[in-house]
């Protein structure tokens, strides 16, 4: 009787333990599957829009792309069957390298830089009509076609001379947008705003580069020759002015005797300052005679041996006025030897002419 009464509690505990084990297995399995599901759906449900971006929603079970609204920066929780695509709305820059043909048919290498940003109000239509790779599909072909039209209408050798006009024409880039039909008229909303198109480099053929270099070299030589001609012309004018001044001076001096006297006095003053012996005779008489300068040489330091009575000093020759006095030239006489002193006992008198 004791054994039979103790069996039912044991069976109840065993059944409870088994039920708990089964429940634990189910809970753990559910948690594992939930974690796997959350890990798989995390990136589809929790979307982070980075700085400088805006999000465009695509609703799978509704109307598709939402065009009248954009999602800002930050964390967004969405259903896992929907999609939120982020678009960068900051200023972007891309570099293009391609070949273009000039007016003569020469192949020119062009490297251009394009700065652009998408229109925030048209992000929904941009995703719906073009897609995320809108630069390759929309902007790049239009930029290349615009640059080819600009370069194709100009010869290759004129690109450097008209680079400002080329840059202005490149800046006139047409907007790329969506045509919308309204009640009154049609309107175009641009998908993308093109901020700037810059030319970074232009690769010309070697023959064109050599021709341009030769042209500029010849222009510089021509400017150098022109400068030389102007310099020689100014030098000729200077010499003419100098010659005219000398001519006027000679004419004035020839007519005015006071200037002749003044010049002769200057010459006499210079001679008087010299260290050798001389005799300066300042003129008198009618008309104002010019000074006569007689250079007698250095004076003897002492008496020499007495001369014999027969030795007589040679008479001095008369001094005549030269014809050059009237032309303003001061006549000078060559130096003569110093006279020998006579003996003290019988001094000899010089004879005058």
URJOGI-V347910 format. One line per field, one symbol per residue. phi: phi as a letter, one per 30 degrees, with the letter a starting at -180 (. if undefined). psi: psi as a letter, one per 40 degrees, with the letter a starting at -180 (. if undefined). burial: I if it has 16 or more other ideal C-beta (glycine too) atoms within 10 Angstrom, else O. Layout:
phi = ???
psi = ???
burial = ???
This chain:
phi = .ddddcdeddddddddddddddddddddddddddddddddcddccccccddibbcccbcdcbdjddccabcddjcbcbdddcbbccbdcddcbbccbacbcdddjddcdbbbcccaaddddcddddddccjddddddcdeddddddddddddcbdddcdddcdddddddddddddcbcdcdcddacbccddbcddabcdcabccddddddddddddddddddddddddddddddddddddddddddddddddddccdddddddddddddddddddddabccddbjdiidddccccciddddadddddddddbddddddccddddddcicddbcddcdddddddddbdccdccd
psi = dddddeddddddddddddddddddddddddddddddddddededdhhhhiieiiihhhhdebebhheeiihaiahhhiieeihhhhhheihihihhhiiihadeeihhhhhihhhiiihdeeddddddddidfddddddddddddddddddeeiideedddfddddddddeghiihahhhhiddiiihhhdihhdihhhdihhiidddddddddddddddddddddddddddddddddddddddddddddddddehddddddddddddddddeieiiihhhhiaahegiiihhhheaiiidihahiiiddhiiiiiiihihieeddeehhiiiiiiihihiiiddghihihi.
burial = OOOOOOOOOOOOOOOOOOOOOOOOOOOOOOOOOOOOOOOOOOOOIOIOIOOOIIIIIIOOOOOOIIIOOIIOOOOOOIOOOIIIIIIOOOOIOOOIOOOIOIOOOOOIOIOIOIOIOIIOOIIIIIIIOIOOOIIOOIIOOIIIOIIOOIIOOIOIIOIOOOOOOIOOIIOOIOOIIIOOOOOOOOOOOIIIIIOOIOIOOIOIOOOIOOOIOOOOOOOOOOOOOOOOOOOOOOOOOOOOOOOOOOOOOOOOIOOOOOOIIOOIOOOIOOIOOOOOOOOOOOOOOOOOOIIIIOOOOOOOOOOOOOOOOOOOOOOOOOOOOOOOIOOIOIOOOOOOOOOOIIOOOOOOOOOOO
